[in-house]
């Protein structure tokens, strides 16, 4: 999945619905290419946490790649880095599933 723009209170629920729809069409392995995500606020981050936890409970995995510095800092400052697997590029994320 490759969302575009910020993930904030204004669109977090729509983002969540799109992600849930995408999760139903895969084999339990989802890579979120964040290269076009400019910013994530607390609501957007909360949705990412919720999705990651829901996936883990159902035996699925969500991995992030191409996370920009702004989004990375938000994740770091909130202490949520251990919850998310980050990769510099999509190929590394794909290989991590092998």
Steps between C-alpha positions, in 0.01 A plus 500: 500500500626848416297778666559860397506818710468538875322245719314715752173525690340625177564180303615237752175302491501493119864388508407227750215376279731485197764311697244252636374440146854441381573261785212278400654448157847384603672201654556669833791711384445872450762757410404863543712710264503833684703689239205731425382539862606851597389498863324289763322658797391326821176371344684364196762340721225349714347342190840354401540356850148355491554345156834351603345347812194368313723339242723342763197351676393336174849375416570769241787746474519869409838643402589856405743621236614838366400677824606865475689675778197691630288187541797308640550770766133483603532122541826539696373779727190302594708195592324283243804406292513142638144442377583564133751331272658766275687440177678747276351355183228265387743228389643475852148481642405222258820305575425520873197277441711224345 
